Amino acid sequence: MMTTTQRILDLAAAATASHGEDLVLLLDEANELYQQGLQDLHREVAARLGGLATADLILAADTAGMPCDASQDRDEVTLLLTLAEWEMTPASLAYTEMAADAARRGVCLIPEE
């Protein structure tokens, strides 16, 4: 079975030679997989950090370069820690580059008004 990361890497590779609607379809699929991967990791991080005090989570987020403050609740801080971890994954890096390349070519998932 192909992993989310493998599929995003495949889509990113195919995107370099795609244009127009074909590129939009690849980008849309990669976006869905990106969101799925982020959600999966969020559940893992929440379970892994479940025993830590909120103050410790805030310190970890600050250390990870995701500044936050005591006004943010546990779920928000956990999401920041998830984002810090997710942004360094091959899947996230590949999708980010794919989306940036598509944008340079005038293609994005945000519909024009």
N, C-alpha and C positions, 0 to 999 in steps of 0.2 A: 504494500500500500504506500502511495506517495504521501510524504508529509507536506504540511502547509509551506514550510520553508522550501522544499524541493520544487513545489508547484510555482511559488512566487518567483524563484530563480529561473525556472523555465519560461514563465510569462515575461519576465524582464528581458531574457535573451531574445525571445520572439518579437518583443516590442521594438527592438532596434531596427528591424526590417519592415515594420508595419506602419500604415498610414491611415488617416481618416477614421472611418467607422470601425475598421479592424483594430486599430489602436485603442479606440474607446472601449471596445469589448474586452480587450486584454486588460486594460487599466481597470475596468469595472470588476472583472473577476479577481484581479490582484487586490483591489481595495476590499472586497468582501473577505478574502483570505487574511488580509492584514488585520481587519477588525476582529475576525475570529481568533487569530493568533494572540492579539492583545487581550481579548476577553479570557481566553484560556490561561494566559500567563497571569492575569489579574486574580483569577481564582486560586492559582498555585501560590502566588505571593501572599494573598490574604490568609491562606491556610498556614503557610510557612511562618508568617509573622504574627499569627493570631495571639500568641502568648505574651507579646511585648506590650509594654505600657505605651500610651499615645506619645508621651514625652520622648521615649526612646525612638519611636518611629519618626518624630519630627527631627531629632538629631540625625538619624540615618538619612532622611531626605535631604537635609542641609549638607551632609557629608557627600551625598551623591550628586550635589549640584542642583538640587531641586528645592530652592528656598521655600519655606512655608512658616507659618506661625501658629501660636497656640489657639487662634480662633478657628482653625480648620479642624474638622472632625476626623476621626480615625479613618473613615472610608476615603476621604479626600487625600489624606497623607499616604494611605496604602496605594491609591491610584498613582500618585506622584512617584512613589518608589517603583511601581510597575512600569510606568513610562520610562523612567531612567534605565531600567533593565532592558525593556523592550527595544528602545531606540538603538541599542548596541547589538541586536541580533542580526544575523545575515538576512532574515526575511524582511525586517524593517529597513535595513540599509538598502537592500535591493529594490524594495517598493519605493522608497523615498527617491532614489536615483531614477527609477522608471518614471515616476510622476513628474519629476523635475525635467527630465528629457522630453516627455510628452508636452509639458507646458511650454518649453522652449520652441516646440513645433506647433504651438497654438491649439493643443488638445488638452482638455481637462474634463472632469466629471461634473463640474458646476454648470448647470444649464444657463445659457444666455437669456437675458430678459428681453 
